[in-house]
């Protein structure tokens, strides 16, 4: 099968949005001390700035699974594809704990080892590679079962401090494991994200349909996800550990309704974000030529863009600190604050975050375009892992 432009367009959209979240994480004045989804301290604009970026990780992971399916159809060699997936999976985990972690923290001592989306994709590739002989329908059912049921795990009556609970918890829930003066942080518990990848793999079969039929199917799936989200969220019993409540006004009550859990990705989180993704996939190829041209550039080189944008944003963060009067001796890299001094106010207001975000995305357009062309023209083996 030929490469599907809609996948690269949608992936490009979420890569652009993703940079907004990371600029906010590193440079917003309140990002170190406050959560943007804490309704007691947030503003509607800050909440929405965070919520829109919820789209990034699930779509990124889902489309990684879809791309594996399409690649397998082109290659038609399960054994070779399995080997490549497993190797790439371990490579992505290595990249997460080295290149990405350093780009995020600039901590040469690696006091925090953070397992996030790149490692979650790597884990997913390894498991998918091992399961590759199963048909796509079976893998899709496994993935849907994980998405629908993983929120039930906290209800399982494990004995306190049992070995089984200790072993399983990091695979399903965010966990901090201290060791040798450092900490391993399971930010993206891999099993729930594996569920999303497996469903993405199974959905790859839909791209074999004629364009108009595929569009209608994606619209139906998208609307079904969003309607199911509204109904299940309104019932307020299952689907997310954080129940919504009435707030001080209708705006904050709506924010409470939309305040779904990403860590780990709850059923409601998946319904909302993936429902939007299916709508984007349905209409992606009807976007204006300008939007398609730009988003395709970023969407074709996701790992390159992901790694480089962290370093660009972090260098800008250090320049911000110098500009605000801090000196190098005040920078704190080992504490997980990205170099920003603890207990001292630093950072920019939200309007400046948006300007910096746009500047970062624009600055990465030509490098992404260059690397995309380089990757197309060259046949070096290592390019298959980037």
C-alpha positions, 0 to 999 in steps of 0.5 A: 500500500502507498503511504497515506497522506491523511496519517502524516497530515494528522500526525503533523497537526499533533506534532505542532500542537505538542510543542505548545505543551512543552513550551508551557511545561518549561517556560510558563510562569506557573508550570513548576508550581501549579497544574493547568488542570487544577480547577482551584488555580487554573484559568479557562484559557490555561486549562484549554491550552493543556487540554488541546495537547491531550490529543498528541500522545494518544494520536501519536501512539495510535498512528504508530500502530497504524503505520506498522500495519501499513508497512507490513502490507508493503513488506509482506514479511512477518519475520523481518518486520518482527525483528525490525519492530523489536530492534526499533522498540529497544532503540526507542527506549534507549533514546528516551532514557538518553537523548530525550531525557537529557533534552528535557532536563539538561541534567548530566547526572540523569537524576530522573529517568522518565519513561514517557511517550517514546519509551511507551511506543518502544514497549508497544513495538516490542510487544506488537512484534512478538504478537505479529502472527496474530491477525489484526482483528485479534490484536484489535480485540486485545487492544479494545479490551485493555482500553475498556477494562484497565481502569478496573485494576485499582478495584482488584483486591491485591494484598497490601505490599504483595509482590504481584501488586508491586510488579503490576503497578508500574505497567498500569499506573504512574509510579516513582521508583527511587534508586541510588539517589535517583528516581525512575518515573513511570510517567506513561504506564505501558499497558494502557498505551499498548492498548491504543497502539494495538487498536491503531494497528487493527484500524490500519485495515480500514485504509484499504477501503476506497477513500469515500467509504473510509471517510464515512466509516471514520466519521461514524467511528468518530461520532460514536466515540464522542457520543459514548464519551458524553453519555458515559461522562454524564453518568459519572460512574465508570471510565475515569477515576476523576469524577466531574462535579458542579463548580462555581459557574457553568464554565468551570463545571464544563471544565470539570466535565472535560477534565479526564485523566491522561496518566494512565489514559482512561477510557474517557480520555481515549474516547474523547481524543481518539474520537477527534482523531477519527474526525481529523482523519476523515477530513484531513485530505480535504484541508487546504493545500497550505495546511496539508503542505505544512503538516506533511513536513512535520508528520513525516519526521516525527521522531526527528522533530520530537527530539530536536524541538525539546533541545530548542525549547530548553535552550530558549528556557535557559536564555529566558532565565539569563534574561530574567537576571538569574546566573548559572549558579542558580540553575537547578537541573537535578530537581526536575525543574528544567534548570529553573531555580526552585522557590524563585519566580521565573517564566513567561505569561501565557500570551508569551508562551503562544508566541514562543510556541509559534516561533519554535514550530516555524524555526523547525519547518526547514530542518524538518523539510530537509531531514524528510528529503534526506530520509527519502533520498538516502538508503542508510540502514539507520534511517529506518530507526528515526 
